[in-house]
Every structure is written in C-alpha cells, then in structure tokens.
Amino acid sequence: MKKFLLVFSGNAFGVISTLFGSVYASDMKLCKTVAERLEGTLPIKVDRFTKVTKIGCIPSSSKVALTYIHELSVSLEVAKSVDFTREIKPGSLKFFCSDPQGRAVVDKFDVNMRYYIPDGTYVGSFLISTKDCNRKN
C-alpha cells in the first residue's frame, strides 16, 4: 500500500480544517476519514445564502468523489435560475486547481459539489477533476 499525507487548510467554501495524518488504506477508506474530519466543522456558512451541511464519499467514474452537500436559502425558482457550472464552478476551480492543498485533494479525489434547497430538493451540481485543472483556459 502507498502512504498518503493529506493536509487541508480551508477552501473557497469556508471549510476550514486541518488534517495531518498518514493513512494506509483504500481510496474510499481514505475519503471517509477525510469526510469524517471535515464533518466535525459543519455546518459552515459559505455566504449569506449558502452553507455546507454534509460531506461524504461516493464512487465516481474515475475515482472516489469527496462530496460537499450545500444548502441554499433561496426559493426553488431562484435556485433553478443559477447556472452552477458557469457561475459557481470557476471559484471552486480557483481553489482546487491553484492552491497546493486544494490541488492535493483534487489529485486524490474527484470533488462533487451538490446543491439543495432547505426542503431537500436538488437544484444543481458540478464535478471537479484533475482534467479540469489540466485544461488550458
């Protein structure tokens, strides 16, 4: 098994946490360890309309996805008018592709950003992978 050292130090969504540790495990087990540590910081207010309410892990097409569940305090009509990929993803890419800690996360896991309104209605999502970071914009 490989030895992984992951260090987290905040991100564009306000998840401020530090995780230092050596882990000998599968990617899913490692992801679950990371998610459990980050879950201890929740809920995290991102802005006046958005908060991160849950962090978990799911299988993804190419690797395990670290999944951030966001709750939007807006109406369904307002939430459905948001183009998450065009309007929100660029800020996430800036962190996950430019910041060394963010890049370490996206190199190990896909990052799945999912958005819901308070009644649990899904309103949008996007995925960040190393391919996004390697694209020339």
N, C-alpha and C positions, 0 to 999 in steps of 0.2 A: 504494500500500500504506500501511497505517497503521503507526505506530511505537508499540511497546508497551514499557513499562518494568515489569518484574516484580521484586518484592522478596519473598523468602521468609525468614522468621525463625522457624523452629520451628513445630511444631503439636502437637496432642494426642497424636500417635503417636510423639513423640520424634524426628521427622525434623528435625534441627537443621542448617540450612544457610542460607547467604545467597547469593542470585543477583542480581547487579546487571548489567543489560545491556539494550541496545537491540537489538531484533530486528525485521527486516523479513522477514516470512515468512508462510506459511500457518499456520493454527491447528495442524495436525498437526506441521509442522516446529518450531514454537514449543514445542509439548508435548514433542516428542522431545528438544529442547535442555534443557528443564526436567528431564525424567526422567533424562537422562544426568548432569546435575549432581547431582541428588539421589541417584542410584545410587552415586555416589562415597562417600556417607556410610553405606552399608549394610554389614552388617545393623545395624539399630537395634533395641535391646531396648525394647519398649513397657512391659511389665510382666513379672512372673515367668513368665507363660505365653505371651506374645505377642511376636513380633518381626516387623518389616518386612523382607522378604527381597528384594523386587524392586519396581521402579517402572517403569511403561511407559505407553504411549498406545494407545488403541483408538478406533475410530469409535463414537459413541453416537447415540442417536435424535435429539438436538437439536444437539449439538456434540461435539467431541473429548472423550474422558474420560481424565483423568490417573488411572491405575490403581495402587493400592497393593496388593501381594500380601503377606498376613500369614501367618505360620506359627504355629499354636497347638500348644504342647507339652502336649497333653491327649489322652485316649483319644477314639476316634471317638464313643463313647456320650456322653461329657461334651460334646464339641463340638456334637453334634447336638441337645443339650438347650438350647443357647443360642438365644435369640430375638435375632438380630443387630440387627434393625430397632428393637426395643423396648429392648433392654438396652445396646447399644453405640452406635447411631447418635446418640442425644441428646448424648453427649460430643463427637462429631465435629461435629455441628451447631453446638455452642457455639463451637468454634474457627472453622470455616469461615464462619459467619454473623456472628460478633461481632468477631473480631479483624480489623483492617484488612488484614493480609497474607493471612489466610485468605480473606477476602471477595474480594480481588483474584483469587485462584486460582479460586474457585467462579464468579465473574463471567465468567471467560475459559473455563474448562473445567468439565465435569461431573467429579465426583470419585467414582470407583468403588472401593469397599473390598471386597476379596475375601479369604476366609479358607480356609485349608487346614490339614490336619494333616501331620506330617513325611513320611508316605508318599505325599503328593501328592493325597490325597483331598479334594475340595472339600466344605466344610461350610456355607458361607453367604456372603452378601454384602449390600451395600446401596449405593445411589447417592445422592449429594448433588448437588442442582442449585440454581440460583438460586430456583426455585419453592419449595424447602424453606425458604430464608431469608426469602422474602417472605410466607410464611404467618403468620397471626396465631394463636398458640397459646393 
